[in-house]
Amino acid sequence: MIKMDVPEVKAEAKMDFVSLVSDLMPGGNPTYLEVIKYPMIKSLLAELGKKTMLKVLFLLVKDFCSSVNVVRNMNQDQANGILISFCT
């Protein structure tokens, strides 16, 4: 994940991430046995440190947000209308 913030290797890091996700979720269905084999955030925090883990979490959120296709900015009423339509 941290390599996704380095422009020179961003594409390769993104492909590695996509490959990992597809291994954990073949066909969009999670393989829970494989998921629980990964270390918990608590153990990664002790191993890698708070700064690194915050960067990883930031990059995950940033990657998710950039994957959402937004055509234009919306005002608050438009955004509320979309959220309401999703919830009903």
MOPE-V560723 format. One line per field, one symbol per residue. burial: I if it has 16 or more other ideal C-beta (glycine too) atoms within 10 Angstrom, else O. Layout:
burial = ???
//
This chain:
burial = IOOIOOOOOOOOIOOOIOOOOOOOOOOOOOOOOOOOOOOOOOOOOOOOOOOOIOOIOOIOOOOOOOOOOOOOOOOOOOOOOOOOOOOO
//
